[in-house]
Amino acid sequence: MIEPIRSLSVDVVPQAILALPIHKVIGKRADISRGIDDLDYFEGASFKLDDKVEIAVRHYHGHPEDTATIYIDSRENDIEHITQIILRILKELHVPPTALKWQRRDNPDL
């Protein structure tokens, strides 16, 4: 199960890119908020998957339009496990797998 959370308590890293605008990915699951971090301005939402793994779905100002990036807790480092988490996130957010344009297993050394 995926539940919105107010803010992240962990560092997250990009693990997948979706070819959908942020509002289509998040839908009515959470309010889209705006923020700024070390990278740039972004809009998105934070979630907890299965009451364990913290994630964020964001679109940064400098990224291509109509894309959203899935960020996952940086402590997750097993590529197969990350791949399974991404698939669960897509299912929970009702995002079609065809929207997945890149995921960590495509470039595991990044």
Gaussian input, Z-matrix of N, CA and C with variables (Angstrom, degrees):
# hf/3-21g

backbone

0 1
 N
 C     1     B1
 C     2     B2     1     A1
 N     3     B3     2     A2     1     D1
 C     4     B4     3     A3     2     D2
 C     5     B5     4     A4     3     D3
 N     6     B6     5     A5     4     D4
 C     7     B7     6     A6     5     D5
 C     8     B8     7     A7     6     D6
 N     9     B9     8     A8     7     D7
 C    10    B10     9     A9     8     D8
 C    11    B11    10    A10     9     D9
 N    12    B12    11    A11    10    D10
 C    13    B13    12    A12    11    D11
 C    14    B14    13    A13    12    D12
 N    15    B15    14    A14    13    D13
 C    16    B16    15    A15    14    D14
 C    17    B17    16    A16    15    D15
 N    18    B18    17    A17    16    D16
 C    19    B19    18    A18    17    D17
 C    20    B20    19    A19    18    D18
 N    21    B21    20    A20    19    D19
 C    22    B22    21    A21    20    D20
 C    23    B23    22    A22    21    D21
 N    24    B24    23    A23    22    D22
 C    25    B25    24    A24    23    D23
 C    26    B26    25    A25    24    D24
 N    27    B27    26    A26    25    D25
 C    28    B28    27    A27    26    D26
 C    29    B29    28    A28    27    D27
 N    30    B30    29    A29    28    D28
 C    31    B31    30    A30    29    D29
 C    32    B32    31    A31    30    D30
 N    33    B33    32    A32    31    D31
 C    34    B34    33    A33    32    D32
 C    35    B35    34    A34    33    D33
 N    36    B36    35    A35    34    D34
 C    37    B37    36    A36    35    D35
 C    38    B38    37    A37    36    D36
 N    39    B39    38    A38    37    D37
 C    40    B40    39    A39    38    D38
 C    41    B41    40    A40    39    D39
 N    42    B42    41    A41    40    D40
 C    43    B43    42    A42    41    D41
 C    44    B44    43    A43    42    D42
 N    45    B45    44    A44    43    D43
 C    46    B46    45    A45    44    D44
 C    47    B47    46    A46    45    D45
 N    48    B48    47    A47    46    D46
 C    49    B49    48    A48    47    D47
 C    50    B50    49    A49    48    D48
 N    51    B51    50    A50    49    D49
 C    52    B52    51    A51    50    D50
 C    53    B53    52    A52    51    D51
 N    54    B54    53    A53    52    D52
 C    55    B55    54    A54    53    D53
 C    56    B56    55    A55    54    D54
 N    57    B57    56    A56    55    D55
 C    58    B58    57    A57    56    D56
 C    59    B59    58    A58    57    D57
 N    60    B60    59    A59    58    D58
 C    61    B61    60    A60    59    D59
 C    62    B62    61    A61    60    D60
 N    63    B63    62    A62    61    D61
 C    64    B64    63    A63    62    D62
 C    65    B65    64    A64    63    D63
 N    66    B66    65    A65    64    D64
 C    67    B67    66    A66    65    D65
 C    68    B68    67    A67    66    D66
 N    69    B69    68    A68    67    D67
 C    70    B70    69    A69    68    D68
 C    71    B71    70    A70    69    D69
 N    72    B72    71    A71    70    D70
 C    73    B73    72    A72    71    D71
 C    74    B74    73    A73    72    D72
 N    75    B75    74    A74    73    D73
 C    76    B76    75    A75    74    D74
 C    77    B77    76    A76    75    D75
 N    78    B78    77    A77    76    D76
 C    79    B79    78    A78    77    D77
 C    80    B80    79    A79    78    D78
 N    81    B81    80    A80    79    D79
 C    82    B82    81    A81    80    D80
 C    83    B83    82    A82    81    D81
 N    84    B84    83    A83    82    D82
 C    85    B85    84    A84    83    D83
 C    86    B86    85    A85    84    D84
 N    87    B87    86    A86    85    D85
 C    88    B88    87    A87    86    D86
 C    89    B89    88    A88    87    D87
 N    90    B90    89    A89    88    D88
 C    91    B91    90    A90    89    D89
 C    92    B92    91    A91    90    D90
 N    93    B93    92    A92    91    D91
 C    94    B94    93    A93    92    D92
 C    95    B95    94    A94    93    D93
 N    96    B96    95    A95    94    D94
 C    97    B97    96    A96    95    D95
 C    98    B98    97    A97    96    D96
 N    99    B99    98    A98    97    D97
 C   100   B100    99    A99    98    D98
 C   101   B101   100   A100    99    D99
 N   102   B102   101   A101   100   D100
 C   103   B103   102   A102   101   D101
 C   104   B104   103   A103   102   D102
 N   105   B105   104   A104   103   D103
 C   106   B106   105   A105   104   D104
 C   107   B107   106   A106   105   D105
 N   108   B108   107   A107   106   D106
 C   109   B109   108   A108   107   D107
 C   110   B110   109   A109   108   D108
 N   111   B111   110   A110   109   D109
 C   112   B112   111   A111   110   D110
 C   113   B113   112   A112   111   D111
 N   114   B114   113   A113   112   D112
 C   115   B115   114   A114   113   D113
 C   116   B116   115   A115   114   D114
 N   117   B117   116   A116   115   D115
 C   118   B118   117   A117   116   D116
 C   119   B119   118   A118   117   D117
 N   120   B120   119   A119   118   D118
 C   121   B121   120   A120   119   D119
 C   122   B122   121   A121   120   D120
 N   123   B123   122   A122   121   D121
 C   124   B124   123   A123   122   D122
 C   125   B125   124   A124   123   D123
 N   126   B126   125   A125   124   D124
 C   127   B127   126   A126   125   D125
 C   128   B128   127   A127   126   D126
 N   129   B129   128   A128   127   D127
 C   130   B130   129   A129   128   D128
 C   131   B131   130   A130   129   D129
 N   132   B132   131   A131   130   D130
 C   133   B133   132   A132   131   D131
 C   134   B134   133   A133   132   D132
 N   135   B135   134   A134   133   D133
 C   136   B136   135   A135   134   D134
 C   137   B137   136   A136   135   D135
 N   138   B138   137   A137   136   D136
 C   139   B139   138   A138   137   D137
 C   140   B140   139   A139   138   D138
 N   141   B141   140   A140   139   D139
 C   142   B142   141   A141   140   D140
 C   143   B143   142   A142   141   D141
 N   144   B144   143   A143   142   D142
 C   145   B145   144   A144   143   D143
 C   146   B146   145   A145   144   D144
 N   147   B147   146   A146   145   D145
 C   148   B148   147   A147   146   D146
 C   149   B149   148   A148   147   D147
 N   150   B150   149   A149   148   D148
 C   151   B151   150   A150   149   D149
 C   152   B152   151   A151   150   D150
 N   153   B153   152   A152   151   D151
 C   154   B154   153   A153   152   D152
 C   155   B155   154   A154   153   D153
 N   156   B156   155   A155   154   D154
 C   157   B157   156   A156   155   D155
 C   158   B158   157   A157   156   D156
 N   159   B159   158   A158   157   D157
 C   160   B160   159   A159   158   D158
 C   161   B161   160   A160   159   D159
 N   162   B162   161   A161   160   D160
 C   163   B163   162   A162   161   D161
 C   164   B164   163   A163   162   D162
 N   165   B165   164   A164   163   D163
 C   166   B166   165   A165   164   D164
 C   167   B167   166   A166   165   D165
 N   168   B168   167   A167   166   D166
 C   169   B169   168   A168   167   D167
 C   170   B170   169   A169   168   D168
 N   171   B171   170   A170   169   D169
 C   172   B172   171   A171   170   D170
 C   173   B173   172   A172   171   D171
 N   174   B174   173   A173   172   D172
 C   175   B175   174   A174   173   D173
 C   176   B176   175   A175   174   D174
 N   177   B177   176   A176   175   D175
 C   178   B178   177   A177   176   D176
 C   179   B179   178   A178   177   D177
 N   180   B180   179   A179   178   D178
 C   181   B181   180   A180   179   D179
 C   182   B182   181   A181   180   D180
 N   183   B183   182   A182   181   D181
 C   184   B184   183   A183   182   D182
 C   185   B185   184   A184   183   D183
 N   186   B186   185   A185   184   D184
 C   187   B187   186   A186   185   D185
 C   188   B188   187   A187   186   D186
 N   189   B189   188   A188   187   D187
 C   190   B190   189   A189   188   D188
 C   191   B191   190   A190   189   D189
 N   192   B192   191   A191   190   D190
 C   193   B193   192   A192   191   D191
 C   194   B194   193   A193   192   D192
 N   195   B195   194   A194   193   D193
 C   196   B196   195   A195   194   D194
 C   197   B197   196   A196   195   D195
 N   198   B198   197   A197   196   D196
 C   199   B199   198   A198   197   D197
 C   200   B200   199   A199   198   D198
 N   201   B201   200   A200   199   D199
 C   202   B202   201   A201   200   D200
 C   203   B203   202   A202   201   D201
 N   204   B204   203   A203   202   D202
 C   205   B205   204   A204   203   D203
 C   206   B206   205   A205   204   D204
 N   207   B207   206   A206   205   D205
 C   208   B208   207   A207   206   D206
 C   209   B209   208   A208   207   D207
 N   210   B210   209   A209   208   D208
 C   211   B211   210   A210   209   D209
 C   212   B212   211   A211   210   D210
 N   213   B213   212   A212   211   D211
 C   214   B214   213   A213   212   D212
 C   215   B215   214   A214   213   D213
 N   216   B216   215   A215   214   D214
 C   217   B217   216   A216   215   D215
 C   218   B218   217   A217   216   D216
 N   219   B219   218   A218   217   D217
 C   220   B220   219   A219   218   D218
 C   221   B221   220   A220   219   D219
 N   222   B222   221   A221   220   D220
 C   223   B223   222   A222   221   D221
 C   224   B224   223   A223   222   D222
 N   225   B225   224   A224   223   D223
 C   226   B226   225   A225   224   D224
 C   227   B227   226   A226   225   D225
 N   228   B228   227   A227   226   D226
 C   229   B229   228   A228   227   D227
 C   230   B230   229   A229   228   D228
 N   231   B231   230   A230   229   D229
 C   232   B232   231   A231   230   D230
 C   233   B233   232   A232   231   D231
 N   234   B234   233   A233   232   D232
 C   235   B235   234   A234   233   D233
 C   236   B236   235   A235   234   D234
 N   237   B237   236   A236   235   D235
 C   238   B238   237   A237   236   D236
 C   239   B239   238   A238   237   D237
 N   240   B240   239   A239   238   D238
 C   241   B241   240   A240   239   D239
 C   242   B242   241   A241   240   D240
 N   243   B243   242   A242   241   D241
 C   244   B244   243   A243   242   D242
 C   245   B245   244   A244   243   D243
 N   246   B246   245   A245   244   D244
 C   247   B247   246   A246   245   D245
 C   248   B248   247   A247   246   D246
 N   249   B249   248   A248   247   D247
 C   250   B250   249   A249   248   D248
 C   251   B251   250   A250   249   D249
 N   252   B252   251   A251   250   D250
 C   253   B253   252   A252   251   D251
 C   254   B254   253   A253   252   D252
 N   255   B255   254   A254   253   D253
 C   256   B256   255   A255   254   D254
 C   257   B257   256   A256   255   D255
 N   258   B258   257   A257   256   D256
 C   259   B259   258   A258   257   D257
 C   260   B260   259   A259   258   D258
 N   261   B261   260   A260   259   D259
 C   262   B262   261   A261   260   D260
 C   263   B263   262   A262   261   D261
 N   264   B264   263   A263   262   D262
 C   265   B265   264   A264   263   D263
 C   266   B266   265   A265   264   D264
 N   267   B267   266   A266   265   D265
 C   268   B268   267   A267   266   D266
 C   269   B269   268   A268   267   D267
 N   270   B270   269   A269   268   D268
 C   271   B271   270   A270   269   D269
 C   272   B272   271   A271   270   D270
 N   273   B273   272   A272   271   D271
 C   274   B274   273   A273   272   D272
 C   275   B275   274   A274   273   D273
 N   276   B276   275   A275   274   D274
 C   277   B277   276   A276   275   D275
 C   278   B278   277   A277   276   D276
 N   279   B279   278   A278   277   D277
 C   280   B280   279   A279   278   D278
 C   281   B281   280   A280   279   D279
 N   282   B282   281   A281   280   D280
 C   283   B283   282   A282   281   D281
 C   284   B284   283   A283   282   D282
 N   285   B285   284   A284   283   D283
 C   286   B286   285   A285   284   D284
 C   287   B287   286   A286   285   D285
 N   288   B288   287   A287   286   D286
 C   289   B289   288   A288   287   D287
 C   290   B290   289   A289   288   D288
 N   291   B291   290   A290   289   D289
 C   292   B292   291   A291   290   D290
 C   293   B293   292   A292   291   D291
 N   294   B294   293   A293   292   D292
 C   295   B295   294   A294   293   D293
 C   296   B296   295   A295   294   D294
 N   297   B297   296   A296   295   D295
 C   298   B298   297   A297   296   D296
 C   299   B299   298   A298   297   D297
 N   300   B300   299   A299   298   D298
 C   301   B301   300   A300   299   D299
 C   302   B302   301   A301   300   D300
 N   303   B303   302   A302   301   D301
 C   304   B304   303   A303   302   D302
 C   305   B305   304   A304   303   D303
 N   306   B306   305   A305   304   D304
 C   307   B307   306   A306   305   D305
 C   308   B308   307   A307   306   D306
 N   309   B309   308   A308   307   D307
 C   310   B310   309   A309   308   D308
 C   311   B311   310   A310   309   D309
 N   312   B312   311   A311   310   D310
 C   313   B313   312   A312   311   D311
 C   314   B314   313   A313   312   D312
 N   315   B315   314   A314   313   D313
 C   316   B316   315   A315   314   D314
 C   317   B317   316   A316   315   D315
 N   318   B318   317   A317   316   D316
 C   319   B319   318   A318   317   D317
 C   320   B320   319   A319   318   D318
 N   321   B321   320   A320   319   D319
 C   322   B322   321   A321   320   D320
 C   323   B323   322   A322   321   D321
 N   324   B324   323   A323   322   D322
 C   325   B325   324   A324   323   D323
 C   326   B326   325   A325   324   D324
 N   327   B327   326   A326   325   D325
 C   328   B328   327   A327   326   D326
 C   329   B329   328   A328   327   D327

   B1=1.4335
   B2=1.5342
   B3=1.3149
   B4=1.4561
   B5=1.5250
   B6=1.3255
   B7=1.4631
   B8=1.5230
   B9=1.3323
   B10=1.4643
   B11=1.5227
   B12=1.3302
   B13=1.4616
   B14=1.5241
   B15=1.3026
   B16=1.4668
   B17=1.5261
   B18=1.3287
   B19=1.4608
   B20=1.5208
   B21=1.3103
   B22=1.4645
   B23=1.5222
   B24=1.3232
   B25=1.4622
   B26=1.5281
   B27=1.3362
   B28=1.4661
   B29=1.5183
   B30=1.3244
   B31=1.4565
   B32=1.5240
   B33=1.3182
   B34=1.4560
   B35=1.5286
   B36=1.3352
   B37=1.4569
   B38=1.5324
   B39=1.3441
   B40=1.4705
   B41=1.5172
   B42=1.3328
   B43=1.4597
   B44=1.5212
   B45=1.3512
   B46=1.4660
   B47=1.5219
   B48=1.3357
   B49=1.4602
   B50=1.5192
   B51=1.3272
   B52=1.4517
   B53=1.5244
   B54=1.3151
   B55=1.4644
   B56=1.5313
   B57=1.3140
   B58=1.4619
   B59=1.5194
   B60=1.3296
   B61=1.4665
   B62=1.5263
   B63=1.3119
   B64=1.4631
   B65=1.5305
   B66=1.3193
   B67=1.4675
   B68=1.5263
   B69=1.3341
   B70=1.4746
   B71=1.5274
   B72=1.3217
   B73=1.4633
   B74=1.5259
   B75=1.3136
   B76=1.4637
   B77=1.5244
   B78=1.3224
   B79=1.4579
   B80=1.5084
   B81=1.3048
   B82=1.4653
   B83=1.5259
   B84=1.3238
   B85=1.4691
   B86=1.5168
   B87=1.3377
   B88=1.4675
   B89=1.5218
   B90=1.3165
   B91=1.4576
   B92=1.5183
   B93=1.3145
   B94=1.4615
   B95=1.5216
   B96=1.3275
   B97=1.4627
   B98=1.5181
   B99=1.3175
   B100=1.4656
   B101=1.5166
   B102=1.3210
   B103=1.4593
   B104=1.5088
   B105=1.3056
   B106=1.4586
   B107=1.5204
   B108=1.3136
   B109=1.4592
   B110=1.5230
   B111=1.3127
   B112=1.4622
   B113=1.5232
   B114=1.3239
   B115=1.4592
   B116=1.5274
   B117=1.3420
   B118=1.4583
   B119=1.5326
   B120=1.3175
   B121=1.4555
   B122=1.5242
   B123=1.3283
   B124=1.4610
   B125=1.5153
   B126=1.3264
   B127=1.4562
   B128=1.5169
   B129=1.3122
   B130=1.4529
   B131=1.5111
   B132=1.3167
   B133=1.4630
   B134=1.5278
   B135=1.3333
   B136=1.4679
   B137=1.5138
   B138=1.3191
   B139=1.4631
   B140=1.5224
   B141=1.3277
   B142=1.4570
   B143=1.5283
   B144=1.3270
   B145=1.4531
   B146=1.5190
   B147=1.3236
   B148=1.4703
   B149=1.5252
   B150=1.3175
   B151=1.4644
   B152=1.5341
   B153=1.3563
   B154=1.4625
   B155=1.5171
   B156=1.3359
   B157=1.4611
   B158=1.5294
   B159=1.3396
   B160=1.4591
   B161=1.5276
   B162=1.3303
   B163=1.4587
   B164=1.5236
   B165=1.3047
   B166=1.4613
   B167=1.5226
   B168=1.3209
   B169=1.4547
   B170=1.5176
   B171=1.3364
   B172=1.4661
   B173=1.5224
   B174=1.3141
   B175=1.4619
   B176=1.5209
   B177=1.3350
   B178=1.4614
   B179=1.5217
   B180=1.3144
   B181=1.4578
   B182=1.5251
   B183=1.2978
   B184=1.4541
   B185=1.5192
   B186=1.3145
   B187=1.4688
   B188=1.5288
   B189=1.3248
   B190=1.4684
   B191=1.5325
   B192=1.3320
   B193=1.4623
   B194=1.5258
   B195=1.3032
   B196=1.4663
   B197=1.5213
   B198=1.3356
   B199=1.4640
   B200=1.5219
   B201=1.3075
   B202=1.4652
   B203=1.5253
   B204=1.3183
   B205=1.4551
   B206=1.5201
   B207=1.3151
   B208=1.4557
   B209=1.5203
   B210=1.3249
   B211=1.4608
   B212=1.5248
   B213=1.3276
   B214=1.4641
   B215=1.5198
   B216=1.3135
   B217=1.4648
   B218=1.5325
   B219=1.3256
   B220=1.4683
   B221=1.5224
   B222=1.3255
   B223=1.4657
   B224=1.5263
   B225=1.3410
   B226=1.4744
   B227=1.5193
   B228=1.3342
   B229=1.4591
   B230=1.5242
   B231=1.3038
   B232=1.4564
   B233=1.5362
   B234=1.3260
   B235=1.4658
   B236=1.5309
   B237=1.3119
   B238=1.4709
   B239=1.5231
   B240=1.3233
   B241=1.4612
   B242=1.5260
   B243=1.3288
   B244=1.4669
   B245=1.5309
   B246=1.3189
   B247=1.4629
   B248=1.5183
   B249=1.3279
   B250=1.4632
   B251=1.5322
   B252=1.3197
   B253=1.4688
   B254=1.5291
   B255=1.3240
   B256=1.4664
   B257=1.5259
   B258=1.3213
   B259=1.4665
   B260=1.5218
   B261=1.3277
   B262=1.4779
   B263=1.5163
   B264=1.3299
   B265=1.4623
   B266=1.5276
   B267=1.3341
   B268=1.4632
   B269=1.5184
   B270=1.3152
   B271=1.4696
   B272=1.5278
   B273=1.3198
   B274=1.4614
   B275=1.5299
   B276=1.3392
   B277=1.4673
   B278=1.5309
   B279=1.3309
   B280=1.4696
   B281=1.5312
   B282=1.3238
   B283=1.4625
   B284=1.5266
   B285=1.3321
   B286=1.4648
   B287=1.5311
   B288=1.3225
   B289=1.4682
   B290=1.5311
   B291=1.3192
   B292=1.4662
   B293=1.5236
   B294=1.3239
   B295=1.4633
   B296=1.5332
   B297=1.3232
   B298=1.4637
   B299=1.5239
   B300=1.3247
   B301=1.4589
   B302=1.5238
   B303=1.3121
   B304=1.4596
   B305=1.5121
   B306=1.3179
   B307=1.4581
   B308=1.5171
   B309=1.3199
   B310=1.4654
   B311=1.5266
   B312=1.3158
   B313=1.4714
   B314=1.5266
   B315=1.3354
   B316=1.4632
   B317=1.5282
   B318=1.3364
   B319=1.4696
   B320=1.5233
   B321=1.3117
   B322=1.4608
   B323=1.5136
   B324=1.3270
   B325=1.4670
   B326=1.5259
   B327=1.3170
   B328=1.4720
   B329=1.4976
   A1=108.87
   A2=116.35
   A3=121.58
   A4=108.59
   A5=114.93
   A6=120.81
   A7=109.56
   A8=117.27
   A9=118.99
   A10=110.95
   A11=115.76
   A12=121.26
   A13=107.41
   A14=115.14
   A15=120.40
   A16=112.80
   A17=115.88
   A18=120.16
   A19=109.40
   A20=114.83
   A21=121.17
   A22=110.28
   A23=115.95
   A24=120.45
   A25=110.82
   A26=116.73
   A27=122.67
   A28=109.32
   A29=116.37
   A30=121.17
   A31=107.78
   A32=116.30
   A33=120.77
   A34=109.39
   A35=115.31
   A36=121.35
   A37=108.76
   A38=117.03
   A39=119.06
   A40=111.43
   A41=115.34
   A42=120.15
   A43=112.66
   A44=118.32
   A45=120.84
   A46=109.51
   A47=115.20
   A48=121.77
   A49=107.94
   A50=114.38
   A51=121.65
   A52=110.14
   A53=116.63
   A54=121.81
   A55=108.99
   A56=114.96
   A57=122.35
   A58=107.84
   A59=117.40
   A60=118.68
   A61=110.43
   A62=115.48
   A63=121.49
   A64=112.79
   A65=117.64
   A66=119.35
   A67=112.25
   A68=117.69
   A69=120.35
   A70=111.26
   A71=117.04
   A72=120.73
   A73=110.27
   A74=116.30
   A75=120.33
   A76=111.74
   A77=116.36
   A78=120.18
   A79=111.79
   A80=115.94
   A81=121.38
   A82=112.15
   A83=116.34
   A84=120.24
   A85=113.02
   A86=116.77
   A87=120.75
   A88=108.35
   A89=115.24
   A90=120.23
   A91=108.54
   A92=115.41
   A93=120.08
   A94=107.43
   A95=115.15
   A96=119.85
   A97=109.38
   A98=115.30
   A99=121.71
   A100=108.39
   A101=115.48
   A102=119.60
   A103=110.83
   A104=114.43
   A105=121.95
   A106=107.51
   A107=115.92
   A108=120.55
   A109=108.18
   A110=116.80
   A111=120.79
   A112=112.89
   A113=117.25
   A114=120.84
   A115=112.50
   A116=117.11
   A117=120.23
   A118=108.45
   A119=114.92
   A120=120.90
   A121=108.58
   A122=116.10
   A123=119.98
   A124=110.16
   A125=114.38
   A126=121.08
   A127=106.94
   A128=115.85
   A129=118.83
   A130=112.32
   A131=115.04
   A132=121.58
   A133=108.91
   A134=114.86
   A135=121.56
   A136=109.26
   A137=115.18
   A138=121.66
   A139=110.14
   A140=114.44
   A141=121.42
   A142=106.31
   A143=115.69
   A144=122.56
   A145=109.18
   A146=116.26
   A147=122.68
   A148=112.52
   A149=115.68
   A150=122.69
   A151=112.15
   A152=116.21
   A153=120.89
   A154=112.75
   A155=117.09
   A156=122.35
   A157=109.95
   A158=115.78
   A159=120.03
   A160=109.28
   A161=114.41
   A162=120.85
   A163=109.43
   A164=114.73
   A165=120.94
   A166=107.21
   A167=115.40
   A168=121.71
   A169=104.74
   A170=116.20
   A171=120.31
   A172=112.18
   A173=112.54
   A174=120.77
   A175=106.30
   A176=115.57
   A177=120.98
   A178=110.49
   A179=115.03
   A180=122.86
   A181=112.81
   A182=119.44
   A183=123.08
   A184=115.32
   A185=118.46
   A186=121.19
   A187=110.45
   A188=117.18
   A189=119.50
   A190=111.49
   A191=115.40
   A192=119.99
   A193=110.05
   A194=115.09
   A195=122.80
   A196=113.13
   A197=114.79
   A198=120.12
   A199=108.55
   A200=114.96
   A201=122.02
   A202=106.79
   A203=115.54
   A204=120.52
   A205=109.28
   A206=115.66
   A207=121.97
   A208=107.60
   A209=115.53
   A210=123.36
   A211=107.61
   A212=115.82
   A213=121.40
   A214=108.94
   A215=115.52
   A216=123.23
   A217=109.72
   A218=116.13
   A219=121.57
   A220=113.25
   A221=118.39
   A222=120.71
   A223=112.04
   A224=116.51
   A225=120.27
   A226=107.03
   A227=117.62
   A228=119.13
   A229=114.88
   A230=118.12
   A231=121.35
   A232=108.46
   A233=117.31
   A234=122.05
   A235=111.86
   A236=118.04
   A237=119.86
   A238=111.23
   A239=116.64
   A240=120.11
   A241=110.36
   A242=116.88
   A243=120.96
   A244=109.79
   A245=116.84
   A246=121.47
   A247=110.54
   A248=117.07
   A249=120.64
   A250=111.48
   A251=116.57
   A252=120.42
   A253=109.89
   A254=117.25
   A255=121.00
   A256=110.43
   A257=117.09
   A258=120.32
   A259=111.82
   A260=116.82
   A261=120.61
   A262=111.54
   A263=116.80
   A264=121.14
   A265=109.92
   A266=116.57
   A267=119.91
   A268=110.82
   A269=116.00
   A270=120.06
   A271=110.87
   A272=116.90
   A273=120.95
   A274=112.49
   A275=116.80
   A276=120.67
   A277=111.96
   A278=116.74
   A279=122.42
   A280=111.62
   A281=115.09
   A282=122.19
   A283=107.39
   A284=117.95
   A285=119.07
   A286=111.27
   A287=117.71
   A288=120.97
   A289=112.92
   A290=117.60
   A291=120.44
   A292=112.01
   A293=118.14
   A294=121.97
   A295=111.46
   A296=117.34
   A297=122.11
   A298=109.55
   A299=116.55
   A300=121.23
   A301=113.11
   A302=117.21
   A303=121.85
   A304=107.68
   A305=115.14
   A306=120.39
   A307=108.52
   A308=115.76
   A309=121.80
   A310=112.41
   A311=118.34
   A312=118.55
   A313=112.07
   A314=118.12
   A315=121.15
   A316=111.86
   A317=116.44
   A318=123.67
   A319=109.06
   A320=119.05
   A321=120.31
   A322=115.60
   A323=118.07
   A324=120.26
   A325=113.85
   A326=117.16
   A327=119.25
   A328=111.51
   D1=143.32
   D2=179.06
   D3=-114.69
   D4=129.81
   D5=-178.07
   D6=-128.39
   D7=138.42
   D8=176.31
   D9=-67.51
   D10=146.57
   D11=174.37
   D12=-127.94
   D13=157.82
   D14=-176.42
   D15=-68.06
   D16=-44.22
   D17=179.75
   D18=-154.93
   D19=164.01
   D20=179.96
   D21=-83.87
   D22=145.19
   D23=174.89
   D24=-109.42
   D25=3.61
   D26=-178.02
   D27=-131.77
   D28=163.04
   D29=171.27
   D30=-78.29
   D31=140.86
   D32=178.18
   D33=-122.09
   D34=154.21
   D35=179.12
   D36=-130.48
   D37=152.62
   D38=-179.21
   D39=-67.86
   D40=133.28
   D41=-178.64
   D42=-128.17
   D43=-13.87
   D44=179.41
   D45=-160.54
   D46=149.48
   D47=176.06
   D48=-122.70
   D49=132.46
   D50=-179.47
   D51=-111.43
   D52=142.06
   D53=177.80
   D54=-91.77
   D55=60.51
   D56=177.19
   D57=-146.28
   D58=147.06
   D59=175.02
   D60=-67.55
   D61=153.32
   D62=-175.18
   D63=-54.22
   D64=-40.77
   D65=-177.64
   D66=-67.41
   D67=-26.85
   D68=176.50
   D69=-75.46
   D70=-31.55
   D71=179.90
   D72=-74.89
   D73=-48.36
   D74=-175.78
   D75=-78.22
   D76=-34.89
   D77=179.70
   D78=56.75
   D79=-135.21
   D80=-179.49
   D81=-98.14
   D82=10.57
   D83=-178.96
   D84=-67.48
   D85=-29.48
   D86=-177.17
   D87=-158.41
   D88=161.01
   D89=172.74
   D90=-76.05
   D91=137.62
   D92=175.55
   D93=-82.19
   D94=125.03
   D95=179.40
   D96=-112.53
   D97=162.06
   D98=177.33
   D99=-112.12
   D100=146.94
   D101=179.58
   D102=-158.47
   D103=-177.65
   D104=176.62
   D105=-141.95
   D106=143.09
   D107=174.46
   D108=-138.88
   D109=-162.42
   D110=-178.16
   D111=-62.80
   D112=-21.09
   D113=-176.86
   D114=-86.69
   D115=-53.02
   D116=-172.79
   D117=175.86
   D118=-174.36
   D119=172.20
   D120=-75.04
   D121=144.78
   D122=178.08
   D123=-144.95
   D124=164.78
   D125=168.26
   D126=-131.63
   D127=146.50
   D128=-178.08
   D129=167.04
   D130=-161.01
   D131=-179.31
   D132=-149.78
   D133=158.40
   D134=178.32
   D135=-113.56
   D136=148.99
   D137=-177.01
   D138=-142.04
   D139=165.47
   D140=170.27
   D141=-124.59
   D142=127.83
   D143=-179.95
   D144=-97.16
   D145=125.58
   D146=179.45
   D147=54.10
   D148=30.38
   D149=179.27
   D150=57.41
   D151=26.24
   D152=-177.51
   D153=-131.26
   D154=-58.53
   D155=-170.17
   D156=-96.69
   D157=122.27
   D158=177.60
   D159=-86.13
   D160=136.99
   D161=179.86
   D162=-137.50
   D163=163.25
   D164=172.67
   D165=-136.17
   D166=145.88
   D167=172.36
   D168=-118.00
   D169=118.13
   D170=-172.93
   D171=-137.58
   D172=156.24
   D173=168.07
   D174=-127.03
   D175=118.79
   D176=179.10
   D177=-89.15
   D178=149.04
   D179=-177.24
   D180=-49.82
   D181=-42.59
   D182=-175.87
   D183=-84.78
   D184=-2.87
   D185=-178.91
   D186=-83.68
   D187=159.83
   D188=178.82
   D189=-56.89
   D190=144.68
   D191=177.54
   D192=-61.28
   D193=157.00
   D194=177.42
   D195=57.51
   D196=36.94
   D197=171.73
   D198=-130.24
   D199=155.61
   D200=174.89
   D201=-138.58
   D202=143.82
   D203=-179.74
   D204=-114.14
   D205=137.34
   D206=175.49
   D207=-95.71
   D208=124.00
   D209=177.57
   D210=-109.85
   D211=134.56
   D212=-177.20
   D213=-124.47
   D214=149.46
   D215=177.61
   D216=-39.59
   D217=125.53
   D218=-175.79
   D219=-64.10
   D220=-16.51
   D221=178.97
   D222=-74.97
   D223=-16.01
   D224=175.59
   D225=-77.14
   D226=116.67
   D227=-176.38
   D228=-130.61
   D229=-1.82
   D230=177.00
   D231=-84.99
   D232=117.98
   D233=-173.90
   D234=-57.70
   D235=-43.28
   D236=-179.73
   D237=-65.27
   D238=-39.38
   D239=178.54
   D240=-66.76
   D241=-41.17
   D242=177.22
   D243=-60.81
   D244=-42.68
   D245=178.79
   D246=-59.76
   D247=-42.75
   D248=178.40
   D249=-65.85
   D250=-38.62
   D251=177.61
   D252=-63.04
   D253=-43.57
   D254=179.19
   D255=-60.05
   D256=-45.43
   D257=178.52
   D258=-61.36
   D259=-39.69
   D260=176.67
   D261=-64.05
   D262=-41.75
   D263=179.39
   D264=-61.66
   D265=-45.88
   D266=178.55
   D267=-58.23
   D268=-45.13
   D269=-179.92
   D270=-63.08
   D271=-47.44
   D272=-177.39
   D273=-64.52
   D274=-34.13
   D275=-179.28
   D276=-91.73
   D277=2.93
   D278=179.47
   D279=58.38
   D280=44.08
   D281=178.08
   D282=-102.67
   D283=127.77
   D284=-179.90
   D285=-67.05
   D286=141.17
   D287=179.42
   D288=-57.32
   D289=-24.40
   D290=178.95
   D291=-66.47
   D292=-17.37
   D293=178.18
   D294=-76.47
   D295=-16.39
   D296=-179.12
   D297=-73.47
   D298=112.26
   D299=-177.56
   D300=-101.69
   D301=-22.86
   D302=177.28
   D303=-157.09
   D304=144.67
   D305=171.56
   D306=-144.39
   D307=162.03
   D308=-173.08
   D309=-52.16
   D310=-38.38
   D311=-177.17
   D312=-64.23
   D313=-17.37
   D314=175.88
   D315=-70.17
   D316=-29.90
   D317=178.92
   D318=-142.25
   D319=70.44
   D320=-173.26
   D321=-62.53
   D322=-18.94
   D323=-177.52
   D324=-86.94
   D325=-3.79
   D326=179.10
   D327=-68.37

